[in-house]
């Protein structure tokens, strides 16, 4: 049996489409070998988890959407290093269960408990919940199997934070900067909340050109996002439209003035 691992983030529509394209390419490339488990059966009920510091724990469900096959998953948290082995990652949370076997159409409650280890009190911290769906071992030779890992963000929100993340979206400052002959959209976030988004579009007036890569600007920090060289990016651009992600995984679209800093 040939075994592949794919990772998908629930925050980016673009990344999900890439995953689908890779899987389709694998089907074509290895068609002569046979194919099993080409798509994920396991589903997480949300696209992100908000952990208010005042709560004892936070729970959410994972579900096996298959109508006839059991599923086996490994679950863990990481601190942003997506390639670190689960046993090497240390986070201030206890997660139960670490592994689970779910019957067809069955659900499992996943529980997170904050250990109390110190985290910044003046801003959110972010971690990632990982769910690795391990395909069953095939008895047939030359079968192609896919292990699919899904990652979603876990935001730890200190009780000292005031304000609304939605309102804080208006505080982000955007500009186009040039670095080594490449153009980037730079976001400066003075708020204590992480600002995640599905996409941004640049334009003038009511005309916008979309850029489908998602991203995140850290609290009290700056992040830059490459504008592909093949895109037309004149210095007359003066607006950016950002499709932010709210606490429930929904989209909130906002427009901002954007400056050009050559």
N, C-alpha and C positions, 0 to 999 in steps of 0.2 A: 504494500500500500504506500502510495506517495502522499506526503503530508505537507500542507501549506498553512501558514498563519497570516491572516489579514487583520489589520486594526482599523476601526472606524470611529470617528468622533461624532457624537450626536449634535454638536454645535454647528457643524458646517454642512450645508447642502452640497457644496462643491466636493468635499471629501467623500460624501456618501456616493455621489455620482462617479467619482474615481474608483471607489471600491466596486461598484457595479460593473464598471468598464473592465476592471482587472479580472473580476470573476468571469465575465463573458469571454475575455481573451483567453483565460485559462481553459474554458470549456472548448474553445476552438482549437487551441494549441495541443491539448492533451485528449482530444476526442477519441483517439485510437486506444487510449488506456482505460477508458471508462470513467465515470464520474459519480461520486457520492457526496452528500452533504454540501452542495454548492451554495446554499444560502442559510442564513441564520434562522433558527427556530425560536431562540430565546429573545424576549422583549422586556425592556425596562419601562416601567409605567411613566417615567418622566425623563426629561432631557437634562435636568440639573437637580441638585439637591441643595437646599438652603438650610444651614444648621445654625439657628439662633443660640447664642451662648447660654441663655437662661434655661434652655430645655435640657432635660435629663438625657434624652435620646431622640433620634429621628429615624423613622421607619419608612420603607417604600417596598413595592412589590416587583418581583421579576416573574415572568410567565413563560411557560413552554407552549408556544402557539401551535405546535404539531398536533394533529388529530389522532396520530397512531404511533408515534415514536417517543420513547423517553429521552431525556436530555441530561447531560452531566456538565456542570459548570464549576469553575474555580473563581473565587471572588476575592478581591483585595483592593487596597487603596495605595496610591503612590503620591509623591510630592511634586510631580511634574516630569520626572525622569521616566519616560515611557519604555525604555529598554532595560530598566533595572528588574532583576528577578524578584518575585514577590517576597521571597524569604530574606532579601537584602534591604527591603524598604522599611523605614521606621517613620510612622506618623502618629500624631497624638489622638488616635481613635482606635477603639476596639470594634471589630466588625464580626457579626455572626449572621449566618454560618460562613466559614471560609470556603467550604465546598458544599455542593448540593446536587442531588439527583431528583429530577422532577419527572413524574409521569406525564403522559400526553395530556395537554390542556390543564395542567396543574400549575399552581402558583406557589411562590415562596416569599415570605416576608424577610427582608434584609434589615438588620438593625445596626445603627451606628451610635456609639457612645463616646463622648469626648472624655479623654483621660484626665484633663485638667492641666496637662503640660503647658507651659507658657507660650502664648501666641500674641502677636501685636494687638494692643487694645484700641489703637486709633485707626485701624483699617481692617478690611476683610483679608482673610487668608484663603488660598485656593488649593484644593487637592483634587485628585482624580479617582473616581471609582471605576474599577476594571471588572468586566465580566468576560471570562474566556470560556467559550462553548467548545468543548472537546468532542470531536466526532467519535462514534463507536468504532471499534476496531473491525475492519472488514475481513471476512474469511476468504474473499476472492483476491486473487493476484492482480497486480496492475490496476488497482483502483486509485483514483485521485480523490483525496479527502481534504476538506478545508476546516481549519480551526479558526473561528472568527472571534476577535476580541472587540468588545464595545467599551468605550471610555466616555464617562460623563463627568462634568465638573461638580465638585462639592465645595460650596462657599461657606466658610465659617464666619459668622457675623457677630462681632463682639457686642455685648449689651450696651456699651457706652456710645455706640454710633447713633447719631441723630440724623433725621432727614429721610427722604424717600429716594431709592435708586433711580426711579423713573424721572424725578425732577432733577436729579444730579446729572442726567444725560445732557442737559442743556449747558452744563458747565465745561464740557470738553471743548478744547480749542483745537482746530484743525488747520494745517497748512501743508503746502507742497514744497518739499525740499529736494535739493539736488546733491547727490553724493557720488563721486567718481563716475560722472556722466550718466548716472541713472536717477530716475525720479521716484520719489516716495511720498506717500501720504503719511504725515506725522500727526498723531493724536496726543495731546497733553491733557491729562486727567487730574484735576486738583481735588477731586472728591475722594472719600474713603472707600468707595465701592468699585469693584471691577466692572468695566464696561465691555461686555461681549456683543458682537454683532455678526449677522449673517453675511452682509455685503455692504459695499459703499458704491456710490455713483458720483462721478464728477461732471460738472456742466456749467452752463451759463443760462440765466433766465429759467425757462421751463424745460430746456433740453438737457438731458443727462445721458451719459454713457456708463453702463453698469460694469462693475468689477465684482466678480462673484466670490472671491476669496473671503472667508470669514476671518475673524481675529478677536483680540481682546487687548484693551488698554488697562494696565494695572492701576490700582489706586495710588494717587499722589505720584504718578509716574508718567513715562512717555513710551510710546511704541510706534514703529514705522512699518509701513506696508508697501511693498514694491508695486509700482505701476508698470505693467509689462511694456517693454520697449516698442512693441508693435502698435501700441495704442496711441492715438492722436492726443497729445496733451499740451495744448497751446497755453501761453502765459496769460491769456484772457480768461481762463477758468476762474470763476469766483464763488462757486457753490459746491457743496458736497452734501449728498443725501445718504444718510446712514440708517441701516435697518438693524436697530438694536434688538437684543433679546431680553425680555423681562424675566422676573423670577419664575414664571410659569412656562417658560419656553416659547412664548408668543413673540411676535414681531411688533416693534414700535418704531415707525419711520419718522425721522426728524431731519430737517434741513439746516445747514449752517453756512455762514460765510467762510470762505477759505482764501488764504493769502498764498502768494507764490514767493518763495525765498530762494533765489538762484544761488 
